[in-house]
């Protein structure tokens, strides 16, 4: 189905709003008012319409912003071309036309920034645990890949930037895919503050956003006032990815 033409935008806007409401109801069917699982204002409400249309099965740009990953177990019957130890990409087009990677019940680490994937490939290669990158707020391809991994029983562990946008992304990932925090809690932040080089930290700017998965994280960040880039703790993340943590 093609994207709605320009003259149908009011109708398209209404359809998108209804679809997002349906998705919210499906993702949080038992959330009670005021509960921790109730959708909060820090969740993304500015995603591109093409990403929402894609999840609804409407044709979008299937080759835009493919999903970056490293060492996902391949599905042997579809002729995958990715090589162990090398970063690879799956477009939305591929993800909609082939089975999910064979990561049933496997632990899959998820990071926010592509530099983590590059460093992991350089230092660990084929010995790196399965790793997927959201590249910021996950778009259609990233969401589809994570949907498929969750559907086959993969256990997702997420880490992102220790800043307020990073917490907002974390809230979305944790809620949607029931991901576990990967050194992305108050203890991890305090360790990062102690170890991160000055070049990888900056003043924490913006309004505080509570982390759904750890009520101590946002207060700790607010108290220290430092934003820590994910790359600043890459050595610690590599310990987990290499199985030595």
C-alpha positions in Angstrom: 0.0 0.0 0.0 1.5 3.4 -1.0 1.9 6.3 1.4 -1.1 8.6 1.6 -1.0 11.4 -0.9 -0.6 15.0 0.3 -4.2 15.9 0.0 -5.2 13.2 2.4 -2.9 14.4 5.2 -5.7 15.2 7.7 -7.1 11.7 7.3 -3.6 10.2 7.5 -2.9 12.2 10.7 -6.1 10.8 12.3 -5.2 7.2 11.2 -1.7 7.6 12.7 -3.1 8.8 16.0 -5.5 5.8 16.2 -2.7 3.4 15.3 -0.4 4.7 18.0 -3.2 4.4 20.5 -3.8 0.8 19.5 0.0 0.1 19.8 0.0 1.6 23.2 -2.9 -0.5 24.3 -1.2 -3.7 23.0 2.1 -2.9 24.6 0.6 -2.0 28.0 -2.6 -3.9 28.3 -2.6 -4.2 32.1 -1.1 -0.8 33.1 -3.1 0.9 35.8 -3.4 4.6 36.2 -0.4 5.9 38.2 1.5 2.6 37.9 5.1 2.4 36.8 4.1 0.9 33.5 1.8 3.7 32.6 3.1 5.6 29.5 5.0 8.7 30.7 5.7 12.1 29.0 9.3 11.2 28.4 8.4 8.6 25.9 8.9 9.6 22.3 6.0 11.4 20.6 8.0 12.9 17.7 8.9 9.9 15.7 8.7 10.1 12.0 5.3 9.2 10.4 7.1 6.8 8.0 8.2 4.7 11.0 4.6 4.4 12.3 3.3 3.6 8.9 5.9 0.8 8.5 4.8 -0.9 11.7 1.2 -0.7 10.4 2.3 -2.5 7.2 2.1 0.5 4.9 4.8 0.9 2.3 7.5 3.4 3.3 11.2 3.9 2.3 12.3 0.4 3.1 16.0 1.2 2.5 16.3 4.1 4.9 18.4 3.8 8.1 19.1 0.1 8.2 19.6 -1.7 11.5 23.3 -2.1 12.5 24.4 -5.2 14.4 27.3 -7.5 15.1 27.4 -11.3 15.5 23.7 -12.1 15.5 23.2 -15.8 15.0 22.2 -16.4 11.4 19.2 -18.1 10.0 20.8 -20.9 8.0 18.1 -21.3 5.3 18.0 -17.7 4.0 21.6 -17.3 2.7 22.7 -14.5 5.0 25.7 -12.6 3.8 27.0 -11.2 7.1 30.3 -12.4 8.5 31.2 -13.1 12.1 33.2 -10.3 13.6 32.1 -7.7 11.1 29.4 -5.1 11.5 26.5 -5.6 9.2 23.1 -4.0 8.4 19.6 -5.2 7.8 17.2 -2.9 6.0 13.6 -2.7 6.8 13.0 -4.3 3.4 15.0 -7.4 4.4 13.5 -7.6 7.8 10.0 -7.6 6.3 10.8 -10.3 3.9 12.8 -12.8 5.9 12.7 -14.6 9.3 14.2 -13.0 12.3 17.9 -13.8 13.1 18.2 -17.1 15.0 18.7 -15.7 18.5 16.1 -17.8 20.3 16.6 -17.4 24.1 20.0 -15.8 23.5 21.3 -12.8 25.4 21.5 -9.9 22.9 23.2 -6.7 24.0 21.7 -3.4 22.7 23.6 -0.1 22.6 22.7 3.4 21.5 25.7 4.5 19.6 27.3 2.9 16.5 30.8 3.7 17.7 30.3 0.9 20.3 29.7 -1.6 17.5 32.8 -0.4 15.6 35.0 -0.7 18.7 33.6 -4.1 19.6 34.3 -5.4 16.1 37.8 -4.1 16.2 38.7 -5.4 19.6 36.6 -8.6 20.0 35.7 -9.5 16.4 33.9 -12.9 16.2 34.3 -13.3 20.0 31.9 -10.5 20.7 28.4 -11.4 22.0 25.5 -10.5 19.8 25.1 -6.7 19.7 22.5 -4.5 18.1 22.6 -0.7 17.8 19.5 1.6 18.0 21.5 4.6 16.7 19.6 7.0 19.0 15.8 6.6 19.1 15.2 3.3 17.2 13.5 3.9 13.8 11.4 1.4 11.7 14.2 -1.0 10.9 15.7 -1.0 14.4 12.2 -1.5 16.0 11.4 -4.3 13.6 14.6 -6.1 14.3 14.2 -5.8 18.1 10.5 -6.9 17.7 11.7 -10.0 15.9 14.4 -10.8 18.4 12.0 -10.4 21.3 9.4 -12.6 19.5 11.9 -15.5 19.3 12.7 -15.2 23.0 16.0 -13.2 22.9 16.8 -11.5 26.2 17.7 -7.9 25.5 20.2 -5.9 27.7 20.3 -2.2 27.0 22.9 0.5 27.5 22.8 4.2 26.3 24.2 7.6 27.0 23.9 8.9 30.5 22.1 12.1 29.6 18.4 13.0 29.7 17.7 12.1 26.0 19.5 8.8 26.7 17.2 8.1 29.6 14.2 8.9 27.5 15.4 6.4 24.9 16.1 3.9 27.7 12.6 4.2 29.0 11.2 3.5 25.6 13.4 0.5 25.0 12.9 -1.0 28.5 9.1 -0.7 28.2 8.6 -1.8 24.7 10.9 -4.8 24.7 11.1 -5.5 28.4 14.9 -5.1 28.1 17.1 -5.4 31.2 19.5 -2.5 32.0 23.1 -3.2 31.0 25.3 -1.3 33.4 22.7 1.4 32.9 21.7 2.1 36.5 22.8 4.4 39.3 25.7 2.1 40.2 26.9 2.1 36.6 26.6 5.9 36.3 28.6 6.5 39.5 31.3 4.1 38.3 31.3 6.0 35.0 31.7 9.4 36.7 34.7 8.0 38.6 36.3 6.5 35.5 35.3 8.5 32.5 37.9 10.8 31.0 37.0 14.5 31.0 36.8 14.5 27.2 33.9 12.0 27.4 31.8 13.9 29.9 30.0 17.3 29.8 27.6 19.3 31.8 24.2 17.7 32.1 21.6 19.9 30.4 17.9 19.9 30.2 15.0 18.8 32.4 15.5 15.7 34.6 13.8 12.5 33.3 13.1 9.7 35.7 14.5 6.3 34.7 11.6 3.7 34.9 14.0 0.9 35.7 16.0 2.5 38.5 14.5 5.3 40.6 18.0 6.2 41.9 19.6 6.9 38.5 18.1 10.3 37.7 18.8 11.7 41.2 22.4 10.5 41.0 22.8 12.2 37.6 21.2 15.4 38.8 23.4 15.5 41.8 26.7 15.1 39.9 25.5 17.1 36.9 27.6 15.2 34.4 26.5 13.6 31.1 28.6 10.6 30.3 28.8 9.5 26.7 28.4 5.7 26.1 31.9 5.6 24.5 33.4 6.7 27.8 32.6 3.4 29.4 33.3 1.2 26.3 36.1 -0.7 28.1 33.6 -1.8 30.7 31.0 -2.8 28.1 33.6 -4.8 26.2 34.2 -6.9 29.3 30.6 -8.0 29.2 30.6 -8.4 25.4 33.7 -10.5 25.6 32.4 -12.6 28.4 35.0 -11.4 31.0 32.7 -9.1 33.0 
